[in-house]
């Protein structure tokens, strides 16, 4: 398998992370959070294909589907929350107690901010890299350079995540209050696509 094929696979695997980052970037995401989340996604996009290569398809598909479902539900829930807040006119913070207590979403000065802790980052990174796990199952049957492949997949996913966050931050500043509605729709879309 040539490098161009590896790059195409890496770009395809990075699209979910890019879309998620674009939707979340519309919110008030700190640069520290962007770096941490992007690094976690990069790392898990390296680890998951390795696990896929060495795991049996039966056990991997069950574990993978469970993690992907949890991540998809979390993203969809955050998207619904953003939509609700985008259409809301009162000053209530509108953040469900569960997300607030986990520290995933906060409200600062009338705007949402993402503050995903360590375990939230892990869940998010795993849920967005599950497709890399399934690709790892297929890679086991091919003649390929394992190190080059997983490093390319990880680096591309990490870069796409950073670019998604930065583009989302720029779009958020242009759109103002309507950015929450657009970001919410995007997160719901990513969550639903992960469930299907």
Secondary structure as the mmCIF struct_conf table of DSSP 4:
data_model
#
loop_
_struct_conf.conf_type_id
_struct_conf.id
_struct_conf.beg_label_comp_id
_struct_conf.beg_label_asym_id
_struct_conf.beg_label_seq_id
_struct_conf.end_label_comp_id
_struct_conf.end_label_asym_id
_struct_conf.end_label_seq_id
HELX_RH_AL_P HELX_RH_AL_P1 UNK A 3 UNK A 25
TURN_TY1_P TURN_TY1_P1 UNK A 26 UNK A 26
BEND BEND1 UNK A 27 UNK A 27
HELX_RH_AL_P HELX_RH_AL_P2 UNK A 31 UNK A 54
BEND BEND2 UNK A 55 UNK A 55
HELX_RH_AL_P HELX_RH_AL_P3 UNK A 57 UNK A 87
BEND BEND3 UNK A 90 UNK A 90
HELX_RH_AL_P HELX_RH_AL_P4 UNK A 97 UNK A 102
TURN_TY1_P TURN_TY1_P2 UNK A 103 UNK A 103
BEND BEND4 UNK A 104 UNK A 104
STRN STRN1 UNK A 105 UNK A 108
TURN_TY1_P TURN_TY1_P3 UNK A 109 UNK A 110
STRN STRN2 UNK A 111 UNK A 114
HELX_RH_AL_P HELX_RH_AL_P5 UNK A 118 UNK A 139
TURN_TY1_P TURN_TY1_P4 UNK A 140 UNK A 141
BEND BEND5 UNK A 142 UNK A 142
HELX_RH_AL_P HELX_RH_AL_P6 UNK A 146 UNK A 175
HELX_RH_3T_P HELX_RH_3T_P1 UNK A 176 UNK A 178
HELX_RH_AL_P HELX_RH_AL_P7 UNK A 179 UNK A 195
#
